[in-house]
């Protein structure tokens, strides 16, 4: 299962996959301000809090310019948010980042050798296919 850095979620718009409660504070016992239904926009992640009971996302809502922003919190739970929407906003896993970094740091010869390994296998398969075809044709 891929892992993600919570900092990479900041600024991303979250969409609910299932019903989600928005709390006044990062605590299950705090008042529920709103219940988001599946498919609805939860908001843009402003920050996060790592607490003993897990990760909480912080969102800010400003009903109009003359009012201070209101914070609300949602506890992070498995399969709670639409992952495809997050990926379309550029979210990538820690493993994907490490792989991209490793590819970036490879020398030109390493990349050429890797391509040759992949391409070489395909060439051998094609050549064996041609050889087998010629052998069958000659019989």
N, C-alpha and C positions, 0 to 999 in steps of 0.2 A: 504494500500500500504506500503510495507516495506521501512524502512529508512536505510541509510548507512552513515558511517563515512568516509569523504573524505580521511583521512589518510590511511584507509584500501586499497585504490586503488593504492597507491604508489608501484611501482614495478610490477604492473599487465599489461599484454599486452592487448591492446584494439583493437577490431575488429569492423569495421563500419557496422551498420545495414541499414544505408541510406547514401546519399552523405553528406560529412562533409568537411567544409572549415578549413584549417589550416592557422592561422594568424601569422604575424610577432610579434605582441604584443597582450596582452589580452584585445582586443578592437575590436568590430565589424567593426569600421571604418579603422582599420589598413590593410595593404596590405595582400592579400590572397596569401600565398606561394604555396599552393597545395590544390587540391580537391580530397579527398579520396572517392572512389566509394564503394558501398555496397559490403561487403565480404572482403574488403582489410584490411590489418593491419595498424592501425593508428600509433601505436608505444607503447613503454613502458612508463607508466606515471612516470615522474620524480618528479613532485611537483604539487601544485595547488594554485590558487589565488582566494580568496573570494572577489568579487567586488560588487558594488551596483546593477549591471545588472545581477549578478549571479556568478556561479562557473566556473572557467576556469582551464582546465588541461594543465600542462606544459609538453612538451616532449623535448628530446634532441636528436639531430642527429649529428653523426660525420662521414662524408663521408670517411675519411681515418685518420690514426693515426697522420699524419703531420698537421692536420687542427684542429683548436679549434671547440668544439661542437657548433652547432647552435640550439637555442631554437625555438620552435614554440608552438602555443597555440590553443586549441580547446575549444569552449564554451560548457559546459555541457547542454544537452537538453534531454527531455524525449524520450525514445525509440531510442536513437541515437547509442548506443553500444549494442553488442551482450551479453546479460545477462548470457546466459548459459556458454559462454566461460569464463566469469569472475567467475562464481560459480565453474567451473572446476579448476580454479586457486586458489580456497580456499576463495573467497569472501563470507562473510556471513553478513546478516543484523544485525542491532543493536538489534532488537527483538530476533533474533536467538541467539545472544551472551548472552543476558540477560537470556534467557531460559536455555541455557547451563550452565551458572553460577549458576542459581537457582538449577538446577539438581545436579550440583557438590556439592553444599552446603547442600543438603538434607541428613538427617541421614539415616542410614541403615533401621531403623524402618519405616521412611516415605516412602522410596522406596518400602519396603515390603508391606506396607498398600496400596500404589497406585497399585502395582501389584495385590494384593488381590481384590481390587475393580474391576479392569478390568477382572481378571481371575474369580472372584466370579460371575459376571454377566454371563459369558460364561458357568460356571458350572450349574447355575440355569436354564439356557435355555436348556442345555443338559438333565438335570434331568427332567424338565417338558416335554421334548420331549419323553423321555423314559416312563414316567408315562402315557402320552397320548397314546403312542403306545401299552402299556400293557392293558390299558382300552379298546382300540379298538379291540385288539386281543382276549380279554376275552368275547366279545359280540358275 
